[in-house]
Amino acid sequence: METRELRYFVAVAEELHFSRAAARLGIAQPPLSRAISQLERRLGGALLERNSRGVSLTDAGRVLLAEARAALDAVDAAERRTRRAAGAGEEPGLVLVSKAGAASELLTKLLDAYAAEPGAVKVEVVLCGIGEQESRLRDGRADVALLHRPFDSTDGLDHEDLLTEGQVVVLPSGHPWATRPHLRLADVDDIPEVPPMRWPDGDTFPDGPGPEMRDSAQLYQLIGLGRAYAILPESARAEQHHGVSTVPLLDAPEVTTVIAWPRHSRSLDLARLVQTATGL
């Protein structure tokens, strides 16, 4: 199969309409229909059901849609990484992506330790919003990432564990519970006066009374104003913010910070950075 054929099929499978798919691809409909029919003949089965009501996916078509998306993502990632590596006149380097405000102390130690290594290359640090670091790593915009299990997935990635920690409840300093020695998960649903933050799930937010949160600056400001609370890894205690207090959450699942990179990577610079991280 050619990547062109996969892009054609994904467009039709997502639009479930040949005319809309052709317009999206910028081609005429007849060659698109011929390309899909040729792909079906080569694979030995129907990918699409065509009838008077429209187009739908067969079981084989659903399998190919998932596989084609993954394959095209890998091709796009390979192109981005290769273009970056071949950048004319640019110094070699690595792009490391991390969630803004997360594992700040660990990240500082890693960058300082790596910079002291002989032959260290430039590390560009990209701080992003909730859940964005995983997608940036997978689509080739980053070479390496700090991820946090169980919130981020490491499926299909190589990784090394760096830090495992508990979680804390971050409350407004003036809240009556802010002076408690600890809390439990059963307590969290009944915290008076302030609702929980709502974290993004992809591009949307779950329903709920609390405010929507996309970055750490917004998070801490809203908590300091008494508008919400949040549950964060214990390392959040190192972040000093006016009007905010942290209380240990005794029975919360542990959070593990990992350094992750694409499984097929053969970069010696990346290997040296990972070696430095695991030696901290």
C-alpha positions, 0 to 999 in steps of 0.5 A: 500500500502507498501512503497516498492510498491510505490518505485517500481511504482515511478521508473517505472513512472519516467523511463517509461520503466520496464527494466530501472526501474528494473535496477535502483531498482536492481531487476529483471524485472518479479517481478517488473511487477508482483508488479505493476500489483498487485498494479493496481488490489488492487487500481481497475484501470490501472496506466500504459498504456503498448503498443508496443511503450512503457509505459505511465501514465494513469490519475490514474497513474499521481495522484499516482505518485504525492502522492507516491513522497510526501509519500516517502519523508515523510517516508524518512524525518521521518527516518532522524529525528528519527535517529538523535533523537536516535543518540547514545551518542549525546546531544539532539538538533535542526537543524535550517536551513537558507539562508546564508546572510538572516535575519542575525540580526534576527537569531542572536537575536533568537539564543541569546534569546533562549540560555538564556532560561532555558532548552535550547538545542543545536541549530545547524545552517546550512546556505545554498544556495538560496531556499535550506532551504525549501527542507532541512526542508521538507526532514528531514535534518532540524527541523526548518527553516527561510523561506521568503515568497513569495519566499519560500512556507509554504504549508503543514508546520506550521509557524509563521510570524516574520518580514515583510519588504520592498526590496532594490536594491543592486548596486555597490557603484560607480554606478550613481544610487547608490546615488538616494533616492529611485527607483521603479520597473519600473526603475529596468529594465533600470538600465544602465551598470550592469545586474541583478543577475540570481537566481537558479530555482531548479537546473537550472538558467533562461536565461539572461545576468547576472551572476549566483548566488548561495551564498551571498559571490558570490553575494556581490563580483560580485556586488562590482566588478560592474558586477551585481545588485540584489533586496534583503530584506531591512535587507540586508542593515545591511550587510556591504560589501565594494563597495556595496550600497543599494537603497530603492525599493518603490513599491516592494512586501514586504518580510515576514520572517517566522519560519517554522516547520513540521506540525506533529512535537511534539517536546517540544524543537522546541515549546520552540524555536518557542515561543522564536522567536515569542516573539522577 
